[in-house]
């Protein structure tokens, strides 16, 4: 017969002889499964005024806030029309002498010009000169002085210098000049069917747990995993469609895909050089001159460390109230207003993207989802799907979703910053 562990206590009792397993543990049931710092882009797009509200002994926190950039689509292929920016700055393809009566441009640029256009020439010495286009022949612009006389004493230019397209000058009672405008280009993306399953055996469901409900706990963990995967898709996804199976498999294109596809995006390759304040200011100026005021810079630790050393005045960001849930976000007052800096952990985790900062114009980003005929495929949970076995229960988070970048003229990407 086993001898029970019984002791006699004299004076003030202590825990030395007591069985600690009889104590009830005080354990936080949340365990930080909703880690918004792991998916800042998705969090900013999906909710505004985000706040994590958690009650003691409640396994599922509530996310409050209105939808910020969400819109339904009736087709898995989403399309938009984008006008290319009308160019104002050009470079000659051959040197221009002081007495030259023509200058040449690339064949891709000659359609912008017409007779009567005024040009402002400039060179590295800081000299400027205004000339008029007398006629256009293929990629050759025949030019005169501003008053129409033959050009003989102008400035000299090299192929590294620039000139600028200004207004069109007309004589009185003259015919209208030819139309030069932009045309719409079709841009599109696919919505991607994404899912993350969760489940428990019936035995696990019947077993007591410190959260009180293991099913809700597994559901919460699966949602957090899904958001991390959507964040990766919105950053690094490649648009494609596979038809080899009975049903098509659509993949959604992300920021990297569209930035490299779109010719007007400001992409700076630092090629392993350190980031200086001058380089940062120049980059920020290029992407901040136009577009919405909702510019967000998704950046890695290298970029943040460099910017933190520049001495910018910073303020805590409270638009999205991310301070309540631990995301590393702040604002920087740059040469063209405020920029919101958000740490993107995937840039540090994915080696090819270390030393990166992507500028996102939030006014031109939407989270799209498929909805029609009474079926809504926005992110949602299905608590009962086909189970793996007869003594288990299985569910899933499911959605047909993807990003739309209406225009990328005001976006930018700085990459390969030195460690």
Secondary structure as GFF3:
##gff-version 3
##sequence-region A 1 419
A	DSSP	three_ten_helix	15	17	.	.	.	ID=ss1
A	DSSP	three_ten_helix	20	22	.	.	.	ID=ss2
A	DSSP	three_ten_helix	36	38	.	.	.	ID=ss3
A	DSSP	alpha_helix	40	46	.	.	.	ID=ss4
A	DSSP	beta_strand	48	53	.	.	.	ID=ss5
A	DSSP	beta_strand	62	66	.	.	.	ID=ss6
A	DSSP	beta_strand	70	73	.	.	.	ID=ss7
A	DSSP	beta_strand	77	83	.	.	.	ID=ss8
A	DSSP	beta_strand	89	90	.	.	.	ID=ss9
A	DSSP	beta_strand	102	104	.	.	.	ID=ss10
A	DSSP	three_ten_helix	110	112	.	.	.	ID=ss11
A	DSSP	beta_strand	117	122	.	.	.	ID=ss12
A	DSSP	beta_strand	128	137	.	.	.	ID=ss13
A	DSSP	beta_strand	140	145	.	.	.	ID=ss14
A	DSSP	beta_strand	163	168	.	.	.	ID=ss15
A	DSSP	beta_strand	184	190	.	.	.	ID=ss16
A	DSSP	beta_strand	192	201	.	.	.	ID=ss17
A	DSSP	alpha_helix	202	206	.	.	.	ID=ss18
A	DSSP	alpha_helix	214	236	.	.	.	ID=ss19
A	DSSP	beta_strand	240	242	.	.	.	ID=ss20
A	DSSP	beta_strand	249	251	.	.	.	ID=ss21
A	DSSP	alpha_helix	255	261	.	.	.	ID=ss22
A	DSSP	beta_strand	266	269	.	.	.	ID=ss23
A	DSSP	alpha_helix	277	288	.	.	.	ID=ss24
A	DSSP	beta_strand	295	299	.	.	.	ID=ss25
A	DSSP	alpha_helix	301	308	.	.	.	ID=ss26
A	DSSP	beta_strand	314	316	.	.	.	ID=ss27
A	DSSP	three_ten_helix	322	324	.	.	.	ID=ss28
A	DSSP	beta_strand	329	334	.	.	.	ID=ss29
A	DSSP	beta_strand	337	343	.	.	.	ID=ss30
A	DSSP	alpha_helix	345	349	.	.	.	ID=ss31
A	DSSP	three_ten_helix	351	353	.	.	.	ID=ss32
A	DSSP	beta_strand	357	361	.	.	.	ID=ss33
A	DSSP	three_ten_helix	362	364	.	.	.	ID=ss34
A	DSSP	beta_strand	365	372	.	.	.	ID=ss35
A	DSSP	beta_strand	375	376	.	.	.	ID=ss36
A	DSSP	beta_strand	380	385	.	.	.	ID=ss37
A	DSSP	beta_strand	392	405	.	.	.	ID=ss38
A	DSSP	beta_strand	412	415	.	.	.	ID=ss39
###
